[in-house]
Each structure stands twice: as C-alpha cells, then as structure tokens.
Amino acid sequence: MKYRKQIPGALLCILLLSLAAIKAKAQNESGTAQQTIALAMSNALDITFVDNNSSTGNTVSLSFDNVEDYAAGVESASQTIRVRSNKDFDVRVKSAASKFSYSGSASSDPNMSVSSVLAMKIIDNNTGGNITSGFSNYKALSTNNKKIINNADAGNDQTFSVKYKATPGFAYPAGTYTVDIVYTVTQR
C-alpha cells in the first residue's frame, strides 16, 4: 500500500513541473536599449531677394524719359526681400556710398548725392515686426545704417517689400548713375 501512496505524489510532482514548463514558455522575455539624441543647433540667419533667391538682388533700373520724370521722380517696381531666422531680428538699410557712380559722356563727374536723390519706403511687411524711422513713406537713403524693421518674428518665410524713388531734378547730365543699397539683418 505504501507503493500506491508514492505513485500519486510522483505524478503530482511531474504534473506540477509540466505546468511550470508550460507557464515559462508562455511568457515572453523583454529587454530595453536607450539612446540620447542631441541636436547641436546654431543660430541660423539668411536674407535673400525673392525675385532671384540670391543675396544680391537684380539691378533696379529707373528710366528718366521725359521732363515729368525729372520733375516728379521715378518710382521702381516692388522689390521683395525674404528673411529666414531662428531668432527674432531687426533689419537696417544704407547706401554703400554717399555719391552715385557715374558712367556717361560728361567731362567731369557730376557728383550726385544719394541722400538728396534716392528714397525708399516699405510697402508690405510680413515679418511680424514694426516699420521704424518713418519708412512707411519715402525716406532718403544715406550711408547711415537706419533701422527699418524692429523686432521681427523668427520664421522661415518672413518677407517685406520696398520701392525706391529717385528725384534728381534737372541739375545732372545724361548718363547712368549707380549705387548699391545694403540690407543688414541682426538677430535679437
């Protein structure tokens, strides 16, 4: 009879081991791995003319064809400038020289002053900043770097558009007068 008592216990032990093996196989093992991603970002800033997507805009030609042009001045087409910046920014403008360069048949340099002839105004501002220094209307340009937009918003497509107006009067001979206008963007 003792033998009969041991068999059910042995069967019970085998049955429990079998259930434990089945339970162990039903559970999935898991593991984890972790990695840190570090973005090393610097300040980003870009200014371009929309017409040619370049930091050097196309030449703006103002033609004086009759006496009314000399008397009233000639206005340019709109020039759109785009700023891309990851920080808020300001925009300034100045002429690269105080006098226009002259090319023509006059025997001496006509010595045309930029500040007395050339003006600029902002006609459209999509930067989120404020137009400053009276540039909502035509204002004379000079070699002084004048702030024209203050506290513009960071972004990928912040644009503003300008027009130029030249009013030389009748004191200068025929020829081509040129000057570079420089826009500077500074992050805040």
Residue frames relative to the residue before (quaternion, step in Angstrom):
aa qw qx qy qz dx dy dz
M 1.0000 0.0000 0.0000 0.0000 0.00 0.00 0.00
K 0.5813 0.5809 -0.3824 0.4224 3.49 1.09 -0.57
Y 0.6151 0.5698 -0.3440 0.4226 3.48 1.06 -0.79
R 0.6453 0.5282 -0.3200 0.4497 3.58 0.96 -0.78
K 0.6459 0.5220 -0.3312 0.4479 3.60 1.00 -0.69
Q 0.6733 0.4973 -0.3139 0.4482 3.62 1.01 -0.66
I 0.6124 0.5660 -0.3635 0.4153 3.60 0.99 -0.63
P 0.6803 0.4545 -0.3383 0.4649 3.65 0.70 -0.77
G 0.6334 0.5217 -0.3470 0.4542 3.64 1.03 -0.64
A 0.6489 0.5071 -0.3079 0.4765 3.59 1.00 -0.80
L 0.6416 0.5071 -0.3194 0.4787 3.55 1.02 -0.77
L 0.6342 0.5266 -0.3242 0.4641 3.53 1.02 -0.80
C 0.6462 0.5171 -0.3107 0.4674 3.59 0.99 -0.82
I 0.6561 0.4943 -0.3066 0.4808 3.61 0.94 -0.86
L 0.6445 0.5242 -0.3142 0.4594 3.55 0.99 -0.83
L 0.6659 0.4917 -0.3042 0.4714 3.62 0.94 -0.83
L 0.6466 0.5071 -0.3195 0.4719 3.62 0.98 -0.78
S 0.6336 0.5256 -0.3203 0.4687 3.59 1.04 -0.77
L 0.6581 0.4971 -0.3069 0.4750 3.61 0.96 -0.83
A 0.6402 0.5190 -0.3226 0.4655 3.61 1.00 -0.77
A 0.6465 0.5142 -0.3112 0.4699 3.58 1.03 -0.81
I 0.6445 0.5059 -0.3172 0.4775 3.59 1.00 -0.80
K 0.6539 0.5104 -0.3115 0.4635 3.58 0.97 -0.89
A 0.6504 0.5205 -0.3136 0.4558 3.61 0.97 -0.83
K 0.6708 0.4828 -0.3031 0.4744 3.57 1.02 -0.74
A 0.6447 0.5433 -0.3268 0.4270 3.64 1.05 -0.59
Q 0.6646 0.4806 -0.3092 0.4813 3.64 1.10 -0.50
N 0.2966 -0.7375 0.5788 0.1821 3.58 -0.99 0.91
E 0.3888 -0.6808 0.5663 0.2542 3.50 -1.06 0.71
S 0.0905 -0.7887 0.6042 0.0682 3.61 -1.15 0.54
G 0.0646 -0.7670 0.6372 0.0406 3.50 -1.30 0.45
T 0.2283 -0.7756 0.5700 0.1460 3.58 -1.16 0.37
A 0.1016 -0.7358 0.6636 0.0886 3.50 -1.36 0.42
Q 0.1345 -0.7999 0.5833 0.0416 3.58 -0.98 0.77
Q 0.0253 -0.7872 0.6162 -0.0087 3.54 -1.09 0.80
T 0.3176 -0.7383 0.5667 0.1813 3.60 -1.00 0.85
I 0.1791 -0.7528 0.6255 0.0996 3.56 -1.00 0.90
A 0.0789 -0.7983 0.5970 0.0112 3.59 -0.72 1.06
L 0.2055 -0.7670 0.5983 0.1075 3.59 -0.70 1.08
A 0.1552 -0.7862 0.5952 0.0599 3.59 -0.52 1.17
M 0.0468 0.8367 -0.5374 0.0945 3.56 0.18 1.32
S 0.2002 -0.7508 0.6168 0.1257 3.54 -1.08 0.77
N 0.6388 -0.4837 0.3940 0.4503 3.56 -1.25 0.07
A 0.1519 -0.7879 0.5942 0.0562 3.56 -0.96 0.93
L 0.0984 0.7910 -0.5916 0.1211 3.55 -0.88 0.99
D 0.0899 0.7823 -0.6061 0.1123 3.56 -0.91 0.99
I 0.0335 -0.7719 0.6346 0.0170 3.58 -1.07 0.78
T 0.0823 0.8001 -0.5863 0.0967 3.57 -0.80 1.05
F 0.4632 -0.6144 0.5521 0.3210 3.52 -1.33 0.34
V 0.4955 -0.6982 0.4340 0.2804 3.59 -0.77 1.04
D 0.6173 0.5938 -0.3531 0.3764 3.62 0.94 -0.83
N 0.8269 0.1348 -0.0604 0.5426 3.60 0.93 -0.80
N 0.3884 -0.7543 0.4519 0.2754 3.59 1.32 0.20
S 0.5492 0.5815 -0.3905 0.4558 3.55 0.99 0.92
S 0.5249 -0.6227 0.4679 0.3432 3.57 -1.19 0.43
T 0.6693 0.3819 -0.2879 0.5686 3.58 1.31 -0.09
G 0.2968 -0.7934 0.5084 0.1551 3.56 -0.38 1.22
N 0.6249 -0.5040 0.4324 0.4106 3.53 -1.33 0.25
T 0.5727 -0.5760 0.4491 0.3723 3.58 -1.18 0.51
V 0.2624 -0.7391 0.6030 0.1460 3.55 -0.96 0.95
S 0.1266 -0.8115 0.5692 0.0369 3.59 -0.51 1.21
L 0.0851 -0.7667 0.6359 0.0230 3.53 -0.85 1.05
S 0.1467 -0.8208 0.5504 0.0420 3.58 -0.44 1.25
F 0.1860 -0.7557 0.6223 0.0838 3.53 -0.97 1.00
D 0.0604 -0.8677 0.4917 -0.0414 3.52 -0.08 1.39
N 0.8066 0.0980 -0.0390 0.5816 3.61 1.16 -0.43
V 0.7190 -0.4612 0.2978 0.4263 3.58 -1.27 0.21
E 0.5985 0.5631 -0.3655 0.4372 3.61 1.07 -0.62
D 0.6172 0.5407 -0.3426 0.4574 3.58 1.04 -0.74
Y 0.6710 0.4831 -0.2944 0.4792 3.59 0.97 -0.87
A 0.6892 0.4936 -0.2806 0.4502 3.58 0.95 -0.84
A 0.7992 0.3100 -0.1447 0.4941 3.61 0.79 -1.01
G 0.4907 -0.6450 0.4467 0.3790 3.60 1.17 -0.43
V 0.3051 -0.7277 0.5866 0.1825 3.54 -1.31 0.32
E 0.2582 -0.7739 0.5689 0.1035 3.52 -0.96 1.02
S 0.4258 -0.7051 0.5092 0.2495 3.59 -1.02 0.79
A 0.5734 -0.5003 0.4959 0.4184 3.50 -1.39 0.01
S 0.6470 -0.5218 0.3938 0.3924 3.55 -1.26 0.32
Q 0.1452 -0.7624 0.6276 0.0615 3.56 -1.05 0.87
T 0.1485 -0.8157 0.5559 0.0604 3.62 -0.55 1.14
I 0.1375 -0.7843 0.6047 0.0201 3.52 -0.93 1.04
R 0.1796 -0.7871 0.5849 0.0781 3.58 -0.96 0.94
V 0.1262 -0.7588 0.6359 0.0628 3.53 -1.08 0.88
R 0.0676 -0.7523 0.6539 0.0427 3.54 -1.07 0.85
S 0.1514 0.7953 -0.5613 0.1720 3.55 -0.63 1.17
N 0.3451 -0.7330 0.5424 0.2221 3.56 -1.08 0.68
K 0.7015 0.3125 -0.2597 0.5855 3.58 1.31 0.30
D 0.6144 -0.5050 0.4355 0.4217 3.57 -1.26 0.35
F 0.1053 -0.8255 0.5545 0.0011 3.58 -1.10 0.65
D 0.2969 -0.6910 0.6268 0.2036 3.52 -1.46 0.22
V 0.2128 -0.7583 0.6008 0.1365 3.59 -1.21 0.52
R 0.0880 -0.7751 0.6251 0.0277 3.57 -1.04 0.89
V 0.1431 -0.7757 0.6087 0.0857 3.56 -1.28 0.44
K 0.1019 0.7677 -0.6298 0.0609 3.55 -1.21 0.64
S 0.4476 -0.6148 0.5514 0.3430 3.55 -1.30 0.20
A 0.5217 -0.6613 0.4486 0.2987 3.56 -1.06 0.76
A 0.7819 0.1428 -0.0774 0.6019 3.60 1.23 -0.43
S 0.5186 -0.6457 0.4591 0.3216 3.57 -1.17 0.47
K 0.7558 0.2768 -0.1540 0.5731 3.60 1.23 -0.48
F 0.5056 -0.6123 0.5114 0.3285 3.55 -1.20 0.57
S 0.4045 -0.6373 0.5843 0.2980 3.56 -1.20 0.54
Y 0.2278 -0.7961 0.5521 0.0972 3.57 -0.98 0.86
S 0.0017 0.7468 -0.6650 0.0005 3.50 -1.16 0.80
G 0.4349 0.6787 -0.4913 0.3301 3.56 -0.56 1.12
S 0.6735 -0.5388 0.3587 0.3571 3.55 -1.33 -0.17
A 0.4124 0.7035 -0.4912 0.3062 3.63 1.18 0.10
S 0.5163 -0.6735 0.4383 0.2961 3.58 -1.01 0.82
S 0.7830 0.1475 -0.1169 0.5929 3.61 1.16 -0.42
D 0.6296 -0.5426 0.4013 0.3850 3.55 -1.24 0.49
P 0.4256 -0.7415 0.4613 0.2373 3.62 -0.66 1.06
N 0.2824 -0.8167 0.4754 0.1649 3.64 1.26 -0.25
M 0.1732 0.8082 -0.5354 0.1736 3.58 0.77 1.10
S 0.3381 -0.7556 0.5362 0.1650 3.58 -0.71 1.15
V 0.4764 -0.6756 0.4856 0.2843 3.60 -0.87 0.97
S 0.7028 0.5012 -0.2865 0.4156 3.60 0.78 -1.01
S 0.6988 0.4469 -0.2886 0.4782 3.60 1.13 -0.44
V 0.7437 0.4055 -0.2084 0.4888 3.61 1.24 -0.27
L 0.8078 0.3051 -0.1232 0.4891 3.61 0.85 -0.97
A 0.0175 -0.7856 0.6180 -0.0251 3.54 -0.94 1.01
M 0.1656 -0.7730 0.6069 0.0826 3.56 -1.27 0.45
K 0.0112 -0.7740 0.6312 0.0483 3.55 -1.25 0.51
I 0.4223 -0.6585 0.5582 0.2766 3.55 -1.25 0.52
I 0.1633 -0.8198 0.5446 0.0681 3.58 -0.65 1.09
D 0.7826 0.0868 -0.0566 0.6138 3.59 1.25 -0.30
N 0.0273 -0.8099 0.5851 -0.0325 3.58 -0.83 1.00
N 0.0455 0.8003 -0.5924 0.0809 3.57 -0.46 1.25
T 0.4075 0.7256 -0.4564 0.3148 3.56 1.05 0.79
G 0.4634 -0.6582 0.4607 0.3740 3.59 1.19 -0.42
G 0.6174 0.5401 -0.3403 0.4598 3.59 1.29 -0.10
N 0.5305 -0.6243 0.4794 0.3147 3.54 -1.35 0.07
I 0.4226 -0.6577 0.5592 0.2759 3.56 -1.08 0.79
T 0.1309 -0.8229 0.5523 0.0247 3.57 -0.80 1.05
S 0.8190 0.3384 -0.2062 0.4149 3.52 -1.43 -0.04
G 0.6524 -0.5588 0.3189 0.4005 3.60 1.09 0.59
F 0.4292 0.7358 -0.4413 0.2820 3.62 1.20 0.26
S 0.4199 0.6451 -0.5064 0.3886 3.59 1.19 0.45
N 0.7131 0.2754 -0.1838 0.6180 3.55 1.34 -0.37
Y 0.6590 -0.4832 0.3645 0.4465 3.58 -1.23 0.23
K 0.0261 0.7774 -0.6254 0.0622 3.51 -0.95 1.01
A 0.5619 -0.6417 0.4136 0.3184 3.56 -0.96 0.94
L 0.3121 -0.7246 0.5876 0.1798 3.54 -1.15 0.77
S 0.0118 0.7840 -0.6201 0.0268 3.54 -1.14 0.67
T 0.6740 -0.4764 0.3640 0.4316 3.56 -1.29 -0.15
N 0.5176 0.6017 -0.4299 0.4304 3.60 1.26 -0.03
N 0.3816 -0.7298 0.5263 0.2117 3.57 -0.76 1.07
K 0.0604 -0.8359 0.5453 -0.0188 3.59 -0.18 1.33
K 0.4252 -0.6787 0.5369 0.2653 3.56 -0.98 0.91
I 0.1222 -0.8132 0.5672 0.0447 3.57 -0.80 1.06
I 0.7625 0.1297 -0.1043 0.6252 3.60 1.23 -0.46
N 0.1493 -0.8023 0.5771 0.0318 3.53 -0.83 1.09
N 0.8793 0.0494 -0.0463 0.4715 3.55 -1.10 0.87
A 0.1566 0.7904 -0.5671 0.1707 3.59 0.78 1.03
D 0.5395 -0.6541 0.4429 0.2915 3.55 -1.19 0.64
A 0.5416 -0.5784 0.5028 0.3454 3.53 -1.20 0.63
G 0.3203 0.7484 -0.5424 0.2078 3.58 -1.09 0.63
N 0.5945 -0.6079 0.4255 0.3098 3.51 -1.37 0.23
D 0.8116 0.1573 -0.0533 0.5600 3.61 1.11 -0.51
Q 0.1854 0.7752 -0.5705 0.1980 3.56 0.64 1.17
T 0.0062 -0.8391 0.5419 -0.0469 3.59 -0.45 1.17
F 0.0020 0.7402 -0.6704 -0.0511 3.48 -1.37 0.40
S 0.2390 -0.7717 0.5770 0.1202 3.55 -1.17 0.64
V 0.1389 -0.7904 0.5952 0.0411 3.53 -1.07 0.84
K 0.1496 -0.7200 0.6608 0.1501 3.50 -1.41 0.24
Y 0.2732 -0.7305 0.6039 0.1644 3.52 -1.22 0.62
K 0.0638 -0.7670 0.6352 0.0649 3.54 -1.24 0.50
A 0.1264 -0.7792 0.6123 0.0443 3.54 -0.88 1.05
T 0.0004 -0.7776 0.6274 -0.0408 3.52 -0.93 1.01
P 0.0433 -0.8606 0.5074 0.0038 3.60 0.24 1.25
G 0.3838 -0.6986 0.5147 0.3158 3.59 1.12 -0.45
F 0.6571 -0.5431 0.3857 0.3529 3.57 -1.27 -0.40
A 0.4999 0.7142 -0.3875 0.2998 3.62 1.25 0.07
Y 0.7248 0.4480 -0.2391 0.4656 3.62 1.18 -0.25
P 0.4803 -0.6758 0.4759 0.2934 3.61 -1.03 0.76
A 0.6618 -0.4903 0.3919 0.4100 3.55 -1.35 0.32
G 0.3852 0.6856 -0.5544 0.2725 3.55 -1.17 0.64
T 0.5002 -0.6153 0.5032 0.3436 3.54 -1.30 -0.21
Y 0.1151 -0.7825 0.6118 0.0164 3.54 -0.81 1.11
T 0.0043 0.8262 -0.5619 0.0398 3.59 -0.72 1.02
V 0.0655 0.7510 -0.6565 0.0270 3.53 -1.30 0.56
D 0.3849 -0.6966 0.5527 0.2472 3.58 -1.13 0.64
I 0.2077 -0.7346 0.6339 0.1237 3.53 -1.14 0.79
V 0.1823 -0.8128 0.5518 0.0404 3.57 -0.77 1.11
Y 0.1441 -0.7596 0.6310 0.0635 3.55 -0.90 1.04
T 0.0887 -0.7952 0.5995 0.0191 3.56 -0.88 0.97
V 0.1590 -0.7703 0.6134 0.0715 3.55 -0.92 0.99
T 0.0529 -0.7926 0.6075 -0.0067 3.55 -0.92 0.98
Q 0.3766 -0.7219 0.5312 0.2344 3.56 -0.80 1.00
R 0.4296 -0.7026 0.5162 0.2351 3.51 -1.17 0.73
